[in-house]
Structures are given as structure tokens and as C-alpha cells.
Amino acid sequence: MRRIFWIASSLCLACRLCLAVAELVWPSVIVCHKIDAVLKGQLPSMVKALHAYHADHGTFPSDLIRLRAHAGMPAREVPHDPWQHPYIYRKIESPPGYVIYSVGRNGSDESGGGDDITTWEKDYSCATYGIRCPPTTRALVQGAVLILLASSFLVALSSAFVDVSQMVLWRRN
């Protein structure tokens, strides 16, 4: 029984280790997922809530806290992006009547420029964000080493599991 527990905990540890190393080797993949979370999830949800507020009140809210209160959410604080920075929201005179964006990974408000993630059309490229970049030789080598380590660990783990299975069957007979 102890050996089965050891195998299961080792497998769990190996998975966590692989994820940690993958984030170090390919951080751009993690950043890309965070940008997608903002572009395809959080910003569209806030834009939809802004338009619902406008339909009910005839104007846009003065801040995101009022918007959250209108949506029935806790109004204690402004919502945060995946990097834990508050979203920037301003009412403006020109259409659509507001700007809303994330300050992005660097945390600097660049008025929608730089690495800020916006609702308007923008190119999220390798040069600006470090995402969708072709892999470097170092990243490829690290990935290959990671795959070799993980596969050798899984082979060792599966052979240990076979040994335990055979032991259990032998005891039953």
C-alpha cells in the first residue's frame, strides 16, 4: 500500500514539476493565455455590462465600481486583470463614449499603447509582447530535455506500477 501511495505522489510531483518548468521555458505561452483571457473574456464582459448600464441609465458609469454595483457584484474594488492590475476605465466624449483596457504585463498605463491590452484593434506581436515568437534554440533544447526527463520518469513509474501489480497478484495466489 505504501508503494502505491509513493507512486501516486511521485506522479503528482512530476506533473507539478513539468508545469513549473514549462512556465519557465515557455513563459510566452502563459502570457498569451492571459492576453486571451482579457481579450476574449474580461474586456467583452465589461463592455457588455457597460452597454447594459447605458441602456438602463442613459449614460455610462463614472467608474467601474458603479458598474460592478449595477451588475450585482461586490462594489468594493475595481476588477483586476490576470496580472493583478486594476482595469483602466474612462468616460470620453467621442464614440463609443468610454475607453477600457488592461495595463498589461508591465503594469504601466500607456494609454492603450505599449503592452496595454485594449478593446480596439491592435497587433499583439513578438516584438511588443514576447508572444507568438518563434522558439529559440535554448527553448527547444530545454523542451527536449524536459520531455526526455518526463518520459523516463513515466517509464520508471510504470515499471514500478507493474511490479506492484505483480506483487498483488502473487499474494492473491
PyMOL commands that set and color helices and strands:
alter all, ss='L'
color gray80, all
select helices_A, chain A and resi 2-25+27-57+64-70+126-129+137-172
alter helices_A, ss='H'
color red, helices_A
select strands_A, chain A and resi 88-91+98-102+117-118
alter strands_A, ss='S'
color yellow, strands_A
deselect
rebuild
show_as cartoon
